Amino acid sequence: MALHDFWCTRCGVVLVDVNVSIQIGAQKGAPLHCGEPTAWLPKVGRMDAYEPFQEFVTRDGRNELVLIDSLKKLRDVERQSEQDYRNEEGQPVVWRRYSNDSSNRDVHTLHPNWNHGERPDPAWVRKNAAGLKKSIEDPDCAYGPGVTADTPTGLDHLK
């Protein structure tokens, strides 16, 4: 037995994981729905899920303009940026929309074992504990010269 998906052409219902004998075959063993045989939906491992693929221009890991016109080109740019990053020649680039789905939204795209950054060395924390300040108050908002909450750039006084 093999699991197949079928689609009712009359009402649009999708029948998921229907057992059909291998000897019969998926197309001949299509179940009936709304009094008619359903259409077989072949399973595809990878494809451009956002058809038609909308080409766009972006920058790669070396900050050079590149035209992304297919999912393959997108994967090539990601792979090249990862290799360049390993060679210390740029930064890794990942398009989360094409890399994550509903099952892995909470996973960091580039670092699966990421633990939210480096933690301070416990020995350093013990040594400098007196100077560390824990507070739930808002931080001090001391602005630089010529900068206020009303003139955040500090250039408004030049008008």
Secondary structure, DSSP 8 states (H G I E B T S, - for coil): -EEEEEE-TTT--EEEEEEE-TTT-TTTT--EETTEE-EEE---SS--SSSS---EEEE-TTS-EEEE-SHHHHHHHHHHHHHHHHTTSS-----HHHH--TTSTTS-SS-TT--SS----HHHHHHTGGG-----S-------TT--SS-TTS-GGG-
